[in-house]
Amino acid sequence: MPGTFLDELDLRILRILQADSAISNTDLAERVHASAPTCLRRVRRLRESGVIQRQIAVLDPRQTGTPLTAIIEISLDRQTAEDHDAFEAYICAEAAVTQCYRVSPGPDFIVTVEMADMAAYDAFARRLFAGASNVRNVRTFFSTHRAKFEANAPVAGR
């Protein structure tokens, strides 16, 4: 939340949780030099205030059967806020979509999808983009190598 005050202890907690959200409260407390009850209260407050949105596991797509990553630029014909909202809801409802961003300038959306192979991507694209009457242009890039994939946001004080 924009109004949430983060002190140095909060920032240390956030840095560690971004690297390993499965860390035990006891180990977290030890690493940030605070008591376990203090850490528990702080993490609870960070969750309730929305600073920590959720905790996830980052999977290896090669081991889960979706090794093909496609980064897709999408431009819409109609540019109203309602059209953007509708397309965003439409594309985000797809399980293969792992990231969706509205961007400017350039295309309207950048979408990342994880697929089993090119045949799966082709079926996905035909179904999705043929069914979206407001799509003007689609340009897809296929990842040949994933050098870095992190969900970590920089954690800095205010």
N, C-alpha and C positions, 0 to 999 in steps of 0.2 A: 504494500500500500504506500502511496506517496507520502503520507504523513507519519509513517512508522519510523521511530528513532532507533537507530542501530548503533550500539556502543561497541567498543573494541572486543568485548567478550562475545557479543552476537556475531561479529564478523569472523572471529576465530572459529566459532561453532559452524557457521555457514560454509567456510572454506573446507573444513573437515567433512561435513555431511555431503558436500558436492562430490568429494572424492570417494566416499564410502558411506552411503546412507544406511547401510546395515550394521554399522558400528554399534556396539552396545553402549548404553548410557554411561556405564562405569568407565569404559575405555575412553569415551568422548570426554567425560569430566577430567580424566587424568591428562589427556592430551591438551585440553584448554586451560588446565590449572584452576579448576573450579570444583565445587562439591557436586556430587551426583544429583541431589535434590535441586540445586541451582540450575544445572544443565537441563534437567527434566522440565522445570518451569519455563526456562528460556525457549527450549524447542517447542513446547506447547504454545507459547505466546507467538513464536514465529509462524507456526502453522495457522493459528486462529486469525492472525492479522493478514494472512495471505502472502507473507514474504516467502514461505515455503509453500508452493502451490500443490505439490505432490511428490511422492518418492517412487522412483521407477527402477527397473533393472534394464541395463543396456545389453542387448543380445548381439551375438555374432551372426549376421544374416547368412553367412556361408554354412553355418551349422543348423540353421532353422529353415533352410529350404528356400530362401529368398535372396540369392546372391546378386541379382541384377538391380542396381540402383539407377533410377532415371530422375533427372532434374528437368522439370518441365516449365517453360515460360508460356503463360496463357494471357491473351488479350481478349477483351470483351468488346462487342459491338456497342452495346448501350452502357453508358457510364453513370447511371444514377446510383445513389447509395443503396437503394432497394435491390438493384440488379447485382451489385457487388455482394450484398448480404446473401442474396438467394444463391449465387454461384458458390460462395464460400461454404454455405451450409450443404449444398449439393456435393461438392468435392470432398469436404471433410467427413462426410458420412461413409466414404469408402475406406475399408480396412487397410488397403495397400498404401494409402496416403499416410506418410509418417510426419510430414511437415507441410505447412501451408502459410505463405506470407503474402500480404498485399504489399506491393512495391510501387515506387515512383522514383524517377521517371522510367519509361520503357514499358514493359508488359504490365498488366494489372496484377498478376499473381505469379509467384514462383512456388511450385509444388514438388515435393520429393516423394517418390514412391519406391517401394521395395517389391520386387517380382521374382518369380522362379526362373524365368527365361524370357527370350524375345517373343515367343508365341503368347505367353501370358500377358506381356506388355501390349502386344498388338490387339488382343481381345479386349483388354482393359480400355485402351485408347479408342477403339471402334465403338464400344458400348457407351463409354462416358462422353466422348466428345461429339459423337453422332446424336446423342440424346440431349445435348445442351445447345439449344437454338441460339443462344447469345454469344457463343464462342466465335471470334473472328479469326484468331491465329493461334496455332500451337507450335512450339518449337521444343524439341526434346534433346537433351544431352545424356549420354550414358557414361556412367563412371567406369573407368578402367582400373582404378586403384583408389582405395580409401586410405589416405595418409593420416587423417585425424578425424575422429568423431567424438565430440564431447557435448555434454549437456550443461557444462559448467559456464556460468556467467561470471564475469569479473566481480569480485566482492571488494568494494572500496568504501571507506567512511565518507560521511558527508561533512 
